[in-house]
Amino acid sequence: MLLCRVVGRAVATHSHASLDGFKMLLCQQEDADGKALGDPPFVAIDLFGAGVHQRVFVSTDGIGARGVVDDEHSPVRNYIQGVIDD
């Protein structure tokens, strides 16, 4: 699980059918003090209605993510597991 900050929204003109109805957000990994780490932002599906600039916990468990979208062939890998109340 990663500690991240939502830095934007991802929009796709065409995506895998398993992602229909899911909001996709750009997440930037941070350290415990809120400092961004050097890795580039990545896409995660949102289960909790997180907004831009909120801190979140992101799971990188692809098997769990495919279970969330209920499709074992889905390309999804990351999903927001919780929103941190700052």
CORUR-V71248 format. One line per field, one symbol per residue. ss: DSSP state (H for helix, E for strand, - for the rest). burial: 1 if it has 16 or more other C-alpha atoms within 10 Angstrom, else 0. A space follows every 50 residues. Layout:
# CORUR-V71248
ss->???
burial->???
This chain:
# CORUR-V71248
ss->-EEEEEEEEE------HHH---EEEEEEEE-----E-----EEEEE---- ----EEEEE--HHHHHHH----------EEEEE---
burial->01111111000000000110001111111100000100001111110001 100011111101011100100001011111111000
